Amino acid sequence: MSTHKSALSPPRQRLIELLQRLNFGRVEHLRVRAGEPVFDPPPATVREHKFAGENGPRPEAGRPDVALKAQHLDLMRVLDEVRDGTITVLTVKHGLPFSAEVPG
């Protein structure tokens, strides 16, 4: 599996960027088709506000390329496994996927 965002498909890159902008919170009802996240219609996002904490986007959110972390790679495997379905809730912490709720 690739180790940099630039090697991912555009929908997967967009998902990584969404998580980095969200920073803390969750993505709800993320549709997946052929292992790719679907953004039409866009999934719902819920931002978690941490009082006196990090609430803005991650610094890497605006960068065209970043090295993927283990959490990103694990999320890519989940997308491959879901293939055609929905990730009910994708929890985000520090701009990284933290956990996923998948039916079934």
C-alpha positions in Angstrom: 0.0 0.0 0.0 1.2 3.5 -0.8 2.8 5.5 2.0 2.0 9.1 0.7 -1.3 10.9 0.2 -0.4 11.8 -3.4 -0.4 8.1 -4.4 -4.0 7.6 -3.3 -7.0 8.1 -5.6 -8.6 11.6 -5.5 -11.6 10.4 -3.4 -9.2 8.9 -0.8 -7.1 12.0 -0.8 -10.3 14.1 -0.3 -11.2 11.9 2.7 -7.8 12.4 4.3 -8.1 16.1 3.8 -11.6 16.1 5.3 -10.3 14.3 8.5 -7.4 16.8 8.7 -9.8 19.8 8.5 -12.2 18.2 11.0 -9.4 17.5 13.5 -11.7 16.3 16.2 -15.2 14.9 15.6 -16.9 12.4 13.4 -17.9 11.7 9.8 -21.4 10.0 9.6 -22.9 7.8 6.9 -19.8 7.8 4.6 -20.9 5.9 1.6 -18.3 3.6 -0.1 -18.5 2.4 -3.7 -15.9 0.0 -5.2 -13.7 0.8 -2.1 -13.8 4.5 -2.7 -15.4 7.1 -0.4 -18.4 8.9 -2.0 -18.9 12.6 -1.6 -22.1 13.1 -3.6 -24.0 13.6 -1.5 -21.4 14.6 1.1 -21.3 12.7 4.4 -22.4 14.6 7.5 -19.7 15.8 9.7 -19.8 16.7 13.4 -17.0 18.8 14.8 -16.0 18.3 18.4 -15.1 21.5 20.2 -12.4 21.1 22.9 -12.4 24.0 25.3 -9.0 25.6 25.5 -7.8 22.9 23.0 -7.0 22.3 19.4 -10.1 23.3 17.4 -8.7 24.4 14.0 -7.7 22.3 11.1 -4.4 20.3 11.3 -1.4 22.2 9.9 -0.9 19.5 7.3 -4.5 20.0 5.9 -3.3 22.4 3.3 -0.2 20.5 2.1 -0.4 18.7 -1.3 1.3 15.7 0.1 1.9 14.1 3.5 3.3 10.7 4.6 0.4 8.4 5.6 0.3 7.2 9.2 -0.7 3.7 10.3 -4.2 4.9 11.1 -4.6 6.2 7.5 -3.4 2.8 6.1 -5.8 1.0 8.4 -8.7 3.2 7.1 -7.7 2.3 3.5 -8.0 -1.4 4.4 -11.4 -0.7 5.9 -12.5 1.0 2.7 -11.3 -2.0 0.7 -13.2 -4.4 3.1 -16.4 -2.4 3.0 -16.2 -2.3 -0.8 -19.8 -1.3 -1.4 -21.6 -0.1 1.7 -21.5 2.5 4.4 -19.3 3.4 7.3 -21.9 4.5 9.8 -19.5 6.6 12.0 -15.8 7.4 11.5 -14.4 9.0 14.6 -11.6 11.5 14.1 -9.0 12.5 16.7 -6.0 14.8 16.0 -7.0 14.7 12.3 -6.5 10.9 12.2 -9.1 8.2 11.9 -9.6 6.7 15.3 -12.4 4.2 15.0 -15.0 3.1 12.5 -18.5 1.7 13.0 -19.5 -0.6 10.1 -22.8 -2.5 9.9 -22.8 -6.2 10.0 
